[in-house]
Structures are given as structure tokens and as C-alpha cells.
Amino acid sequence: MNSDPLFYTIIAILVLQFFIETFLEYLNSKHYSDPIPQDLKDVFDEEEYKKSQAYKRTNYRFGLFSSTFSIVLTLGFLVFGGFGWVDGIARSLSENPIVVALVFFGIIMIGSDIVTTPFSYYRTFVIEEKFGFNKSTRTLFFFDKIKGWVMTILLGGGMLALVIWFFQWAGANFWIYAWGLVAVFSIFLNLFYSKLIVPLFNKQTPLSPGSLKDKIEAYAQQVGFELKNIYVIDGSKRSTKANAYFSGFGKEKRVTLYDTLIKDLSEEEIVAVLAHEVGHYKRKHILFNLSASLLLTGITLFVLSIFINNPELSLAIGVSQPSFHAALIGFGILYSPISEITSLIMNNMSRKFEYQADDYAKITFGAQPLISSLKKLSNNSLSNLTPHPAYVFMHYSHPTLVDRIKNLKN
């Protein structure tokens, strides 16, 4: 067994994170049967609430099983030299550091996905099917997997290759160029995600002329929001759950409505949801989140540049020959507690932004249509109406439904 002190630190971090997460899930599960808050009495009737509770408990038990399997597999991989074994395979195929790194990560990521595929299959075709959410076919499920692998290989592999090349060329200063690469890629993705990535998985069509489009355009004109791109996405081919999102900047900005959203909500409620999304844009939340993400990425890359040449990072995960790719794995685990802290801060900011976007929708369109839309969406997804405060603090990027409604009524 690895005797490196960093090895035991990595084991301790993984185990501690697992127990903290398991404890939070346990606390949350104890609130599943709480009475529905007074403001939410009309979200579920008695039968629907029982179904919601059953859905939450089923997901809790399944999540506990899958997370336990994951931590046991990860610890076993570390303890029995799995990373060293994969590194040996990669080095037997090439001496080029970039090729070795690509093969190393390719084996780990695709291997991990294959091992966990039965869990996602069970969640989709047993749990989601049982509670009436799943609309996906098995063919679609596996095609999505293959497409995901291809995208990971092309995009993830391409970026990794460039980062390692930067490291070979610029040494410790590689982080500056890697940061620039991530910044360009992130901005490009924000601008063209809906045009380039979404069509690989879903069909998007412009919203047909009619009263809904007229109301959306009238609202956009009223608040001075230039909006020429309104699309409907066929989310119903995978799930009955509804959503809407805003993407892009400038001329590339667009609103995408799930067909399930159009089916489940009234036109007034859909415009209210849109008003909330416009609020995010008007309050510059999208720009803030992108800037904050890039700043955090830069800080992470800078810290990585300080430690990447330390052979102890590679040795800590059981790789005998120090390398960039092995050190990257070790650093990622050791840095994860800091990532958890930054995630808490970002979630806290996100919850504040949701209140601000709700306030914008309330002022520019109306509180009641947004309230009724939020209730319908919660009903249709069997949402947890009584989450534990600690779980909300650690994981929620949105305020709870009861808190959002109280805010909208004030």
C-alpha cells in the first residue's frame, strides 16, 4: 500500500466528503414527511403529496446505494494501484506526454462512465419510469451516451492536449495560457451553445406565430429587451419535466422554452417565467457568473502551477513516474475542499440573484403568474417542498419554493 502522507490525506478528504454528503442527505430525508407550508397547500393534493414523498424516498435510497458504490470503487482504485495500472497502459502505447495523458484520462473517464451506466439506466428506466417522468427510449439513452463520449474526446481531449502543450512550452507560466484558453472556450460556448451543442441532442424550432409569441414580444418591447430568437426544444422526448433557459449575448441571445413548459403552463405564466429570465440578463447576473467562474478558474490554475511539478502529487495516487496528468488528479482531490467553499459562496450569490430576478418579474409583469408557474413546475416535478436548511445551504442554487413565494408576496 502507498505510504505517502499525501495518499492518506487524499483518502481522508474523499471519506470525509462522503460522510458529510451522506449526513446531509440523511438530514434532508427526515423532512420528507413534514407538513406542507401554508403558502404551498395548493401545490399537491393528498395523493400527489404521497407520490412526491415516495419519489423522494426512492431517490434517497438509490442515491445512498450509488454514492456508497462510487466511494468504495474510488477508494479501491486508489488503494490497489488503479491509477498506476492505467498509467502503465498509457505509457506502453506511446512516449509522447500528450498522447499518454489523453489515453490515461480516456481510459479513466470512459471506464468510469461504463461502470456507472447501469445506475443512470436504472434511474431513467426504473425510477423515472415508475413515477411517470421518463419519455426516453433505450436507443436514445445509449445514443446520448455515445455522443457524450465523442464530445468529451473531441472537446475535453483537445483542451487537455493544449494545456499540456502550454506546460511543456511555458513551464510554470502555463497557467496564464491555459486560463486564456478556458476563457475563450467559455465565452464561445456561452455564445453558441444553443446553436452548436444543443442540436446534437435536441431539435429546436422557432416559436410559431400566435398569441404566446405576441405576448412574449410585447413584454420584451415593454422592458426594452431586444429579443429576436425564441425557440422551442423537444424536451418531451426524454422527460415530462419542464424548463426554460436564456443563453448568449448581444445578437446571439435567445430564449429556449421546453415544449413541456408550453404544455403545462398558461401563456401568462410562461411570460412570467420569461420575465424572470430577462431579470437575470438585466441585472447582469449572467455576466457576473461568467466572470466569477473565469476568475475562480484562473486562481485554481495559478495554484496548480505552483504544485504541478511536485512529484509527490503523482506518487500520492500510486503513479510511480511523475507526470502532469497524474499530478492533475492528485491536485484535483486535494483542492476539492477549497472548491467546496467557493461553491458555497457561488450558491449563496445565486440564491440572491434568483430573488432579484423574481423581483424584476414581479415589477415588470406581475407576481401572481410567476407564483402559479412555480407551483405548477414544482407539482409536475414532485419537488421537495420541505428541504432541510443545511441541505439548502450546501446545495441549493435557488431559494426554496416557500421562500420565493414569500418574497414575491411582499
N, C-alpha and C positions, 0 to 999 in steps of 0.2 A: 504493500500500500504506500501511496505517496506520503513522505514525511515532511514535505514543505509546509511551514506555518501558514502560508497563504492558501494552501489547499484546504486546511481546516477552517480558515476564515471564510472561504467560498462555500464550504459545506454549511457552516453556521448561518451565513446570510440566506442561503436557499431554504434551510429548515425553518429559520425564524420567519421569513416571509410567508412560508406555507402555513405556519401555525397562526400568524396574525390574520391572514386571509380566511382561514378556516374558522377562527373565533368570530370574526366579523360576520361571516355567513351564518354562523350559529345564532348570534345575537339577532340578526335580521329575521331568521326563521321563527324566533319566539314572538314576533309581532304579526305573523301571518293571520292570526285569528282575532286580532284587535278589532273593536267596533269601528265601523266606517265613520270618519269625521262628519260632523253635522253638515258642513258645506258640500259633502260629496255623497249624501244619502241617495241622490238620484242617479249616480253613476252605475250602480249594479242593483238589480233586484235580488231577492234571497237566493235563487237558483244560480244566477250569474256570479254572485259572490262566492258561493260554494265552489263553482267551477274555477274561479280565479285562485282560491286558496289551494285547490288540488293542483292546479298548474304550477303555482309557486313551490309547493312541497315536492312535486315531481322533479322540477328543475333543480331544487336544492339537493335532493338525494343523488341525482345524476351528476351534478357539479362536484359533490363531495367525492364520489367514486372516481370521476375522471381526473380531478386535481390530485388525488392520492396516487393514482396510477402514474400521472405525469411526474410527481416528485420522486417516486420510487424509481422510475425509469431514468430520470436525470441523475439521481444520486448513484445508481448502479453504473451508469455510463461513466461517471467520474471515478468512482472507487475502483472499477475493474479496467480502467485504462482505455475507455472507448475513444476518447479524443486522440490518444496516441496511436491507436489502431487505424483510425481514419486517416490520420496524418501520414502513416506509413503507406497506406494505399495510394494516397495522392502523390507522394514522393516517388513511388515506384513507377508512376506514369509519366513524370516529367521532372526536370530540374529547374524549370523556369518558375520563379516565385509567384508570378501572377497566375499561371496555369495551376500550380499546386494549390493556391488559395481558392481558386474557383472550383476545383474538384473537391477540396475539403469542405467548403460551405455547401456545395451542391449535394454531396452525399448526406450531410447532416440535415439540411433543410428538407430535401425531398424525402429522405428516410424518415424524419420526424413526422412529416405530413402523411406518409403512408401508414405509419403506426397509429396516428390519431384519427385517420379517416373513418374507422368504424364508429368512433364516438360521434363525429359530426353526422355520419349516416344515421345513427340511432336517434340523435336529437331531431333530425329532419323528418325521417320516415316513421318514427315511432312516437316521440313526444309531440312534435308539432302537428303530426298527422292526427293523433288522438284528440287533440284539443281544437282541431278544425282550422289550423293556420296554414299547413303545408299545401302548396299547389305545384310544387316542383315534381318533375319526373326523375327517375333514376338515370336516364340518359342525360338529362340536363345537368344533374348533380355531378356526374363524372366528367362531362364536357367542361363544366366550370372549373373543376379541379385541374384538368389538363391545361386549360387556358391560363389559370393562375400560375402553374409551373412555368409555362412558356414566358409569361410576363416577368416572373421572378428571375428567370435565367437571363433574359434579354436586358431588362432594366436594372435589376439588382446586380447581376453579374457585370454588366457594363460599367456601372458606377464603382463597384468594388475594384475592378481592374484599373480604372483611372486613379482611384485613391492610392492603391499600392504603387502605381507608376509614379505618382506625385511623391510618395515616400522614398522611392529609390532615387528620384531626381533631386528632391529638395531637402531630404533628411528630416530633421525635427521641424522644419518650417512647412512640412507637407500640409499641416492643418489649415493654413491660410488658403491654399489652392483647393483643398477638399471642401472647405467652407464655401468658397465661391461656387464650386460645382453644385453643392447641395442647394445653395441659394437660387442659382439659375434654374435648376431642375424643379424646385418647389414653386417658383413663380410661373414657370412654364406649365406645370401641372395644374395650378390654380386657374390659369387662363384657359387651358384647352382640355381639361379632364373630361368635360361633358362631350366634347367633340371627338376625342381620340380614344378614351378608355371605356366610357360607358357603352358605346355601340358594340364593343366586343362581347358584352354580356346582355344588354337590353336593347329593345327597339324604342327609339324616341321619335315622336311625331309632333309637329306644331299643333298647338291647341286650336281646335276647329272654331271658325267664326260662330258667334252665338252670344247669348246673354251673359254667360260666365266670362268670356273673353272681353266683352264690352265693359263689364263691371270691373275687371282687373285693370284694364287700360284706363278707365275713368279714374280709378283710385290712384294709379301711378301718375297720371297727369295732375291730379289734385295736389299730390305731395311733391311734385317736381322731380319725379323719378323716371328717367328715360328707360323704357323697357320695350324692346322690340322682339325679344326671344322668350316665348312662353312655350314650354314643351310638356308633353305627357309621356311618361315612361311606363312600360308594361310590367310594373312590379307584381301584378297579379299572377304572372306565370310562375312565381316562386312562393309567394305568401299572400295571405289576406290582409296582413298588416299594412297600414297606410303611412305615407311620409311625404314630405316636400322639402326641397332644399334650394339654396341660392348658390351660384358659383360664378367665378370670373370677375373681371374688372372692365371698366370702360365699355367699349363696343362689344366685348366678349361676354358681358354679364348676361346671365339667363336665369330664369326661374323654371324649375322642373317639378311637376306635380305627378305623383303616382296615380295611376288610374283607379286604384283602390280608394284614394283620398277623394277623388271626384265622385265615386260611387257612394261613399259613406257620409260625406258632409254636404250641407246645403251650400248654395252659391255664396251666401253671406258669410258663412263660416269659412269657406275656402279663401275668400278675400281677406278675412281677419287673420288667417294663418299667413297669407302673403304679406299682410301689413306688418306682422311680427318679423318676417324675414327682411323686409325693407328696413325695419328699425335697426337690425344688425348692420346693414350697409350704411345707413345714415349716421349711425353712432360710431362708425369706423371700427366696429368690432372685428371684422374680417381682416382688416389691415393690421390691427393690433395683434391678433392671434398669429398671423403670418410672421410679423416682425419679432414677436416674443419667441416663436418656435425657432426662427433662424438665429436669434441671439443665444438661446439655450444650446442649439446645435454647435455654434461657434465656441462656446465655453467648454462644452463636452470634448470637442475635437482638440482644443488647446490643452486641456488636462490630459487627454490621451497622448498628445505629442510629448508630454513630459515623461510619461511612464512606458511608452511603447517599446523603447529599446532595452527595457529591463527584462533580462531572461527569466526572472522569477515568475513573471506573468504567464509565460508559456509552460514552465515547469509545474506551476500550480494546478494546471488542468491535465497533467500527465503527458505532455508532449516533450520529448527529450531534446529535440532540436529546436531552439528558439526561432520564432518567426513572427511576422506581422499578424498573420491570420490567427495563430494560436493566442498571441498576446491580446488580440482584439476580443476573443471570447472571455479570457480571464478578466480583462478590464471591464467588459460589459457587466459581468456579475458583480464585481467589486464596486462598480459605480452605481449599481441599481438602487441602493438606499438613498443616494442623492437624487436620482431620478424620481423616486417616490415622493420626496419632499417637493421638488419642482412641480410634479403632477398635482399635488395637493394645492399648491398656490394657483396653478392654472385652473383647476376645477373651481376654486373659490371665486376667481375672477369670472369664469364662465357663468356661474350662477348669478352673479351680479349683472352680467351682460344680458342674461335672459330676462331679468326683471326690467331692465332698461328697454329691451325690445318689446316686452309686453306693454310697458307704459307708452311707448311710441304708438303701438297699435291701438291702445285704449284712447289716446288723444286724437289720433288722426282718423280712426274708423269707428271704434266702439268696443267696450269691454265685453258686453254680453255675447256677441257672436264668437269671440275668442274663448270665453269661458265654456260655452256649449261645445265648441270644437274640441277643446282639450278634454272635456269629459267624454265625448264620443270616442276619441282616439284612445283614451285610457280603457274604456269599456271594450273596444274592439281588440285591444292587445292584452286584455286581462292583467293590466298593470297592478303593481303593488301600491296600494293607497296608504299603507301604514309602515313604511320602512323605518328601521332603527336609525336614530340620529347619527350614531357613529358610522354606520354604513353610508349614509348620505354624505357625511363629511369626507370620507375617504374616497368614495367612488362616483358620486353624482356630479355630472357636469351641468345638470338642470336642477332648479329647486323642485321640491316635491309638489305634486298637484295641489294639495291643500294650501301650501304657501303661495303658489302662483295665483290661485283664485282669491285668497285673502288680499293679496297685493292689488289685483285687478278691481276688487270691490271697493278699495279705499279711495 
